[in-house]
Amino acid sequence: LDTIPCLLSPWSEWSDCSVTCGKGMRTRQRMLKSAAELGDCNEELEQAEKCMLPECPIDCELTEWSQWSECNTSCGKGHMIRTRMIKIEPQFGGIACPETVQRTKCRVRKCLRGPGMEKRRWKEAR
C-alpha cells in the first residue's frame, strides 16, 4: 500500500518575540491535516528561532552615600560633603544618574576675634 504524503497546513505567522527588548525566541506552527492513521508523518509541526529587539534600557546604579566629611573649618561656619560612586552607567535610554555629591552647612564653635587672642587668654589662665 502506498503511503499517503503528509497533508500539512501552511506555517502560521511567526509569533511576537518572547521579550520586549533584548534577545528572545519566536515560534511558528502548522497543523497536520491528513488523518494520522493514514501513515506516519515525520514533518516538524513547530519551529523556533532567535529574535533580537533593541537593547533593554540599563538604569544608573549608585553605591550608598559615604559618611559626612568633617566640617571644613576649625571654627565658625563651614560645610561638609558626602559622596557616592556610579556603579553602572545608564545605557540605551535608562534612567540617568542623580547627584553624586551633597553639601550641607556645619558650624563649629565661634571663632575668636583678632590675632593672638588665644595666646593671651592662655597666659592669663596660668
C-alpha positions as CSV (number, residue, x, y, z in Angstrom):
1,L,0.0,0.0,0.0
2,D,1.4,3.4,-0.9
3,T,1.8,5.8,2.0
4,I,-0.2,8.9,1.5
5,P,2.0,12.1,1.7
6,C,1.5,14.3,4.8
7,L,-1.1,17.0,4.4
8,L,0.0,20.0,6.3
9,S,-1.5,23.4,6.7
10,P,0.7,26.3,5.8
11,W,3.0,27.7,8.5
12,S,1.4,30.3,10.8
13,E,2.9,33.7,11.0
14,W,5.9,34.0,13.4
15,S,4.8,34.8,16.9
16,D,5.9,38.0,18.5
17,C,9.4,37.9,20.1
18,S,9.2,36.4,23.6
19,V,10.8,39.6,25.1
20,T,10.0,43.3,24.8
21,C,13.7,44.2,24.5
22,G,17.0,42.3,24.0
23,K,17.3,38.6,22.9
24,G,14.3,36.3,22.8
25,M,12.7,33.5,20.8
26,R,9.8,33.3,18.4
27,T,7.8,30.3,17.1
28,R,5.5,29.3,14.3
29,Q,3.3,26.2,13.9
30,R,1.5,24.2,11.3
31,M,-1.2,21.6,11.6
32,L,-1.4,18.1,10.3
33,K,-4.4,17.9,8.0
34,S,-4.2,14.3,7.0
35,A,-5.6,11.7,9.4
36,A,-2.7,10.2,11.4
37,E,-3.8,6.6,10.7
38,L,-3.1,7.1,7.0
39,G,0.6,6.8,7.6
40,D,3.5,8.2,9.7
41,C,4.1,11.9,9.3
42,N,7.5,13.0,10.5
43,E,7.3,16.6,9.4
44,E,8.0,19.1,12.1
45,L,4.9,21.0,13.3
46,E,6.7,23.7,15.2
47,Q,9.8,25.8,14.5
48,A,11.6,28.3,16.8
49,E,14.2,30.8,16.1
50,K,16.1,33.6,17.9
51,C,14.9,37.2,17.6
52,M,16.6,40.4,18.7
53,L,14.9,43.6,19.7
54,P,16.6,46.8,20.6
55,E,18.8,46.6,23.7
56,C,17.0,46.9,27.1
57,P,17.5,50.2,28.9
58,I,20.0,50.0,31.7
59,D,19.3,52.3,34.6
60,C,22.1,54.1,36.5
61,E,23.1,52.3,39.7
62,L,24.9,54.1,42.6
63,T,26.7,52.9,45.7
64,E,25.4,54.0,49.2
65,W,26.3,57.5,50.4
66,S,29.6,57.8,52.2
67,Q,29.7,59.2,55.8
68,W,29.6,63.0,56.0
69,S,33.1,64.5,55.9
70,E,34.5,66.6,58.8
71,C,33.5,70.2,58.8
72,N,35.9,72.0,56.6
73,T,36.7,74.8,59.1
74,S,38.0,74.6,62.6
75,C,35.8,77.4,63.8
76,G,32.8,79.3,62.5
77,K,30.6,78.3,59.6
78,G,31.7,75.8,57.1
79,H,30.4,72.9,55.1
80,M,30.8,69.1,54.9
81,I,30.2,66.8,52.0
82,R,29.3,63.2,51.3
83,T,29.7,61.3,48.0
84,R,28.6,58.2,46.3
85,M,30.0,56.4,43.3
86,I,28.4,55.3,40.0
87,K,28.4,51.5,39.8
88,I,26.6,51.2,36.5
89,E,26.4,54.0,33.8
90,P,22.9,54.3,32.2
91,Q,22.7,53.0,28.7
92,F,20.1,52.6,25.9
93,G,17.8,55.3,27.4
94,G,18.0,54.0,31.0
95,I,17.3,56.3,34.0
96,A,20.1,59.0,34.3
97,C,22.3,59.2,37.4
98,P,21.2,61.6,40.2
99,E,23.7,63.8,42.1
100,T,26.8,62.1,43.4
101,V,27.9,64.8,45.8
102,Q,25.8,66.5,48.6
103,R,26.9,69.5,50.7
104,T,25.4,70.7,54.0
105,K,26.3,73.5,56.3
106,C,28.0,72.9,59.6
107,R,29.0,75.3,62.4
108,V,31.9,74.8,64.8
109,R,32.5,76.9,67.9
110,K,32.7,80.6,67.4
111,C,36.0,81.9,66.0
112,L,37.9,84.2,68.5
113,R,38.3,87.7,67.2
114,G,41.7,89.2,66.4
115,P,45.2,87.8,66.1
116,G,46.9,86.4,69.2
117,M,43.7,86.3,71.3
118,E,44.2,82.6,72.1
119,K,47.8,83.0,73.3
120,R,46.9,85.9,75.6
121,R,43.9,84.0,77.1
122,W,46.2,81.1,77.7
123,K,48.8,83.2,79.6
124,E,46.1,84.7,81.7
125,A,44.8,81.3,82.6
126,R,48.2,80.2,84.1
